[in-house]
Amino acid sequence: MPTSILTLSLSLIVLALSLSACQQTDTDTVNSDTDNWSCQTKDSPFTYSVCRVDASELTNDRYSLQLFWQASNDRPLLTFDTLLSTLPKTETLNFAMNAGMYNENYAPIGYTVIKGKEVKSLNLKEGGGNFHLLPNGVMWWDKAGHVQITESHALDEQITTGNAKPWYATQSGPMLVINDEIHPQFNPDSTSIKLRNGAGICRDGNIQFVNTDEPVTFYQFATLFKDELGCSNALFLDGGIASALYAPTIDKQDKKEMGVMIGLVENKN
């Protein structure tokens, strides 16, 4: 073989090996934005999108978890696009999702507190539907940014005794994981599958926000939080046509209309 052809062949082999080495072998799409927060898409045990935030970062001035519902004209924001248009130029919305169930007027049906103002009182009634698949719960945090997910009756007692002072709060149901245990009414053999979204407080110090990209059962969804994400407590937010996610780093920006939204805001000052 002529020297020139041999050299060309060796060069092509080296190039092929280099390209092969650069290819991502993991089927997950990962965006490591910072150590403080990130969003990813996963394909196991089912396809879903997840955004996490280091809970300790919410106690400083750079990051804050916030709830959004109405614009200055007291009308519901409805969409992520409208929410983005209302943010100050010094703030960036890193990710967001719908924060709970709402009525025909897009008003929350469960306990809601926004910047210390109670929008809707704690709902301890019994009834039908997912919200009343007891126990249900509340995702809430105080003015210092300490985030918790608490069963609704337990939170009622804490508020009454003054041991809980929610600055933000959103109530939904059912709870998915309660003190490291899957909700007792979930059936592993259930055939009721829907798109679902929820949030969990996890043992590694992260808060995980999950939006499924395919229909799943409650049991599958709860198992993801408990076993895959390591969350001791997790809350179902909503499902079906109400599941919505804004996560530009993984090219997710649903155009659905919704009630209250929850989002991670970064202060650029």
N, C-alpha and C positions, 0 to 999 in steps of 0.2 A: 504494500500500500504506500503511495507517495506520502512524503512527510507533511505536505500541506493538507491532504485529506485527513491524515491521522490527527493532526493538530485540531482541525475543525471538528472532528468527531469527539475528541476529548473535551473540547469547549462546550459542545452541546450537552454532553453528559453532565458536566459540572453545573451548567445552567439549569438542567432539569432537576438535579438534586437540590439545588438552591431553592427553586420554586416550590418543590415538595416540602422542604423544611419550613417554608414560610406559611404553608397552608394551615388553617385552624382545624384541629382534629376534633374539638368539642363541638357538638351540634347546637349548643346554647349560644345565643347572641348576648355578649356581655359589654356593658359600658361602665367602666370604672371611673366615674366622674371625679370623685374624691374619696378619701377615707371616711368623710362625714356622711355622704349619701351616695346612692347609685341606683340605677334602674337596669333591669335585665329582662330578657325573654328566655323562657325555659321550655323544654319539650318533654320533661319527665317529672312526675308520673303521668302528666297530661300537659298540654300546652297552656302556658300562662305567662303573664307579665307581672313582675314584682319590683316595687321600689322600696328601698329600705333607707332608714335614717338612724344614725347613732343617737340614741336618746339623750346622751350627755350633751350633745351639741345644741339641744333645744333650750338649755338653761343659760346660754350666752346671748349676746346681742346680734350675732351674725345670722343665725337661722331661727325661724319660728314656725310652728305648726299653727295654722289658722283655719277657721271656718268662714265661709262666705255664703251669703244668701241674697240679700237685696242690694240694689244700687241706691244712689242718693235720692232717687225719686220713689223709693219704697216699693219698687217692682222687683220681682225675682230676676236675678242675673240670667238664669236658665242655661247658659252655655259657657264653655271655657273661653271662647273668643270674647264674650262680653266681659267676663272676669278679667282677662288680660288687659282689656282696654281701660279698666278702672284702676289698675295698680299704679302707684307712683313710679316715676322713672328711676328712682333709687332702689327699686325692689324687683327681683326676678322670681317668677314662679317656676320652681324646678320640676315639680310634678304635682298632680292633683287627681282626685277622683270624686265621684258622688259620695255623699257622706251619710246617707240614710234614706228612709222611706218618706214619701210625701203624698199629699192629697191632690185632688184635681186642680187646685190652685197653686201647686208646687210649694205649699207650705208644709213644714215638717209635722209628722204625726207623733213623734216621740220627743222626749226632753231635749231641748236645745238651748244652749247658752252661747252667746257671741259677745266677746269682750265684756264679760261680767253681767250682761243683760239677759234675763230669762225670756226667750222667745216663745217657748212652749214648756209647760210644766211637766214634771215627771209622770209618765203614763204607767200606772200599776194595775190597769184593768185587765180582766181576762177577755178573751175573744178568739176569733178565728184568724187564719192566715199566719204567715211566717213570723210577723212581729210578735204575736202572742204564743208562739211555740216556746213556752217557758222552760227554763229561765232565759230571759232576754237580758240585755245589759247596756251599759253606757261607756263610751270612750270619752274620757274627759282629762283635762289638765288644768292645773292652777296657774296663777299669774307668773309664777317662777318657771313654768314650762315642764313640770313633772307630769308625765303622761301615764294614765292608768286605764284599764278596762275593768269595770266593776259590775257585778250583778245588780240589777235595778233596785231590788228591795234593800240590799246591803248599802247601796249608795244613799238611798233615802234615809236610812238610819244615820249614816255619816254626816249628811247634810243637816239633819235635825240636831245632832249633838255638836255641830260646828267643826267636826273633824275633816270635812271636805268642803272646799270653797271653789267650785268650778269657775274658771275664767272662760273656758270653752267647753262645750259638752254636746255630744250627739248620741241619742238613744236609738237602738235598733234591735232586731232579734231575728233569729235566736242567737244566743251565745254559741260559738262553735267549739271552743275549748274552755273549760272551767277548771282552774287550778290543776292543769296537766291531765285532765280527763275530757274525753269527747262527750258532747251533749248526750245525755242518757236516752233521748228519744230518737236519735239517728239510727237508721236501719242500714247495716252494711249491704243488704240485698235490695235496697231501694232501686227503682227504675225511673224515679223522677229526676231528670237531668235538666239543668239550665245553666246559662252563663251566670257567674256569681262574682261578687267582689266583697272584700272584707279586710280587716286589719288585725294584727296581733302584736302583743307585747312579749318579746322573746328573751330567753335566758342569757343570750350573749350580749344583751344591752342594746339590741336593735329593735326598732319598730318596723314591721313589715306590712306593706300595703299590696294586696294581690288582686288582680283582675284576670279571671280565667279567659282564655282564648277559644275554649271549646266548652260545651255543656258538661257539667259534672253533678254528682249527687252531693247532698249535704255531708254525708259521711266521708266521701272522697276529699271534699274541700277541707273539712275539719282535720282529717288525717294529714293533709299537706302541712297545715299550720303546726300540728302537734309533733309530727315525726320528722318532716323534712326541714322545716324552718325553726323548730325548737321553741315554739311559743307556748308559754304556760297559760295564757288567756288570749282568746281571739273572738272577734265579733263579726257576724255577718252584717253587711251594710245593705245590700240589695242585690237583685238579680234580674235576669231576662233583659228586657229593653232598657232597664234603668242602669245597668252596669256601664260605667263610662270611665275612661282613663285619659289623662293628659300627661304624656311623658315624651317630650321632644327628642331626648337623647336616644330613644329607641323607636323614633318615628311613630308615636302613638298620639293621636289627637282626635278623639271622638267628637262628633258634631251633634250628639244627642242633647235634648233638653232635660233638665233635672232640677231638683230643689236645692238643698244645702250642699255645698262642695267643701272638701277638705284638701288643703294643699300645703306644701313646704315652700316657704318664702325665704329668700336670701336677701339680706340687706347689704347693698353695695357701698354704703357710706364708709 
